Amino acid sequence: MFANHVIHRFSAEENAQIFRNLRAAAAPDATLTVLDFFLDDDAEQRGIDALHAGEYLVIDGTVVYPESEVRGWLTDAGWVVRDKVALPGSPRVLVATAV
């Protein structure tokens, strides 16, 4: 399953529900890839992520969420994040397994 550039378009509550819906539709051990821009929990951000966060907020009011918040939604919905891949140019992929 893929959730590509979805997170920043929806509210925290909507994102949590999306992950619950995906989990309900997934077989045990299914893989979900979540590709989007995430903010770090560190005090220093990757510049490109902070730039995207500001750009999205100004252009259409969407939010780039902290990675830890996205991981929390996944965990609460029944997914286990097993990997993170940082792609050149900013987007990152969280790879999760349905439990």
C-alpha positions, 0 to 999 in steps of 0.5 A: 500500500502507498500513501504518497504526499497525503499527510500534509494535505489533511488534519492530524485527526484525518491522518490518524483515520486514514492510517486506521482505514488502511490498516483495516484494509490490509492483511497481516504483514502487509507493507505500507509506504508513507512518502511525504515531507516530515519535520525532524524532532531535532532542534535543527531541521534539514533546510529543505524540509523547513522550506517546504513546511513554510511554503505549504503553510503560506500557499494553501494552509497545509501542514508538514508534520513532525515525523514522531507525530506521523509514527504515532498515528501509524502505531496507534492504527496498528502499523510498526515502522520498520525503516526510514529512507531519506530521498535526495531533495527532501521527501522521506519514506516511512516503511511500516508493517501491519501487525 
